[in-house]
Each structure stands twice: as structure tokens, then as C-alpha cells.
Amino acid sequence: ERRFEDTFGLGARGASLPQRRFAQAALSEMLGGIGFFHGRSLLRSESREEPVPGAESALFTAVPSRSCFPRGFLWDEGFHLLLLARWDPALARDILAHWLDLLNADGWIPREQILGDEARAR
């Protein structure tokens, strides 16, 4: 609780105890949604009609719901990192580095990462 208050200063700004508890729960949910995914994405091919597997990739990312959406979303990650960077800057940099590792030769990062059969099944 002390670290939370030192980081976000909600009590000093007049937030009630229920509001601070809600904010702590939101941070907890965000941290609990961080996962490590590994596998191959399916990519559109110009030479084949069906998708082809891409290179093996790994991604450390926060997800909206590990049970319903076990995959990373680049757009969402930008918002996740706004919160995570305040709480744990090193953790936020590690997550960002994983996304940057997905950059292809054309400078493109796919907006959604569905890595592996388990993620694809959802």
C-alpha cells in the first residue's frame, strides 16, 4: 500500500479508501494479465490462399483477458504501458522490447500476436 501511494499519490489527492482499493485492484488485474507467449503467427501469403506459419516468436505482454484473449494487441499495449511504466519502469521496458523484437524488415509490427495453438484455439 505504501508503494502504491508513493507511486500514484491517490490518498494525497483526496481519493477515498474505496476509490484507492478500486485503483489497487485495477493495477493488480493489469499485472495479473501479463503473460509470456511463444509460437508461430499465421501470415497471409501472396503465393498461397491459406495462411502460412511465420517464424517462431516470443512475446511478453499484458493481455485484456488471458482466458478469453490469450494474445497481445499492440494498440492495447501502449495504454497498458502508461500504467506499468509508472509502477515498474523496468517491467514496462521489457514488455516494450518484446514488441520491438517483432519488427520485421519492412519496419512493421503486426497489431495482434496470436502465438501458438493454445492462443489460436481461443
N, C-alpha and C positions, 0 to 999 in steps of 0.2 A: 504494500500500500504506500509505503514511503517513496519507493522508486517511482510508482505511478504518479504520485502527487508532484514529486520533484520534476518529472518529465513533462507532465501536462498542466499542472497547476490549476486543476479544476476547483479544488476547495478554496484556494486563494482568490479565485474569480467568482466565488459565491454559489457554486453548484451545490445542490442539496446532496445528502448522503444517498438517496435513491438514484439520483442522476449520476453520481460518481460510481455507484455499483453497476449501473447500466453501462457506463463507459468502460469499466473494467471488464465486464462480460463481453462487450464488443471486441476489445483487444484480445481477450482470451480466445474468442471464436476465430479471429484472424490468425492468431498464432497456431491454433489447432488445425487450421486449414492448410498449413504448409506441408507439402509432401515432395517426395523425390520420385520422378517418373523416368522410365527407361524403355526404349524400344524404337520402333520404326514408324514414322508417319506414312500415310498413304498419299502419294502425289499424283496429280494429273499428268498424263503423258501425251505428248503431241503425236507419238507414233503408235500408241495403243489406246483402245477405247476404255479399258478398265484401269483403275489406278495402279501404280507400281509402288513397291516399298522404297522409301528413302533410306538414307544412311542411318545407322544406329545413332541415337541421340540420347542425351540425359538432360533432365530439366528439374531444377529445384525451384519450386514456385508455390505461391499461395493460390488456392482454388476456391471458387464460390461454395462448393459442396463436394467433399471427397466421395460421398456415396452416390450422388446424382450426376456430378460433373467432374469426374476424375481426370481433368486435363487443364492445361494452362491457357489462359486468354491474355494476350499481350495488352490489350486495352485495359482490362481489369487490373493487371499487374501494376500499371502506372499509378492507379489510385491506391492499391494495397501498399505500394512503396512509400506513398506520402505519410502513412501512419507508421509503417515499420521503420522508416528511416529515423523517425523521432525516438522510437522505443529502443531500437538496436541498429545503429548505422552499419555495423559490420555485417549483420544478417541481411540487411537491405542490399548492400553491395554484392554479397554472394549471390543473391537471387538475380540481381540485375546482370551480373557476369554470366550466369547460366543462359539468360535470354540473349545476351550479345554473342555467346558462343554459337547460337543457332543462325547467325547472319550468314547468308550464302554469298557466292562470288559476285552476284549482282547487287549486293547490299540490301537484300530483302530478308525480313524475318516473318515467317508465317504468323498470322494473327492468332491462330489457335494451334495448340500442340496436343495431338491425341497419340500418345506414345504407347505402343504395346497393345496386345489383345484384350487385356482387362479393361483398359480405358476405352477401347473401341467398342466393347460389349455394352457400354452404358450410353 
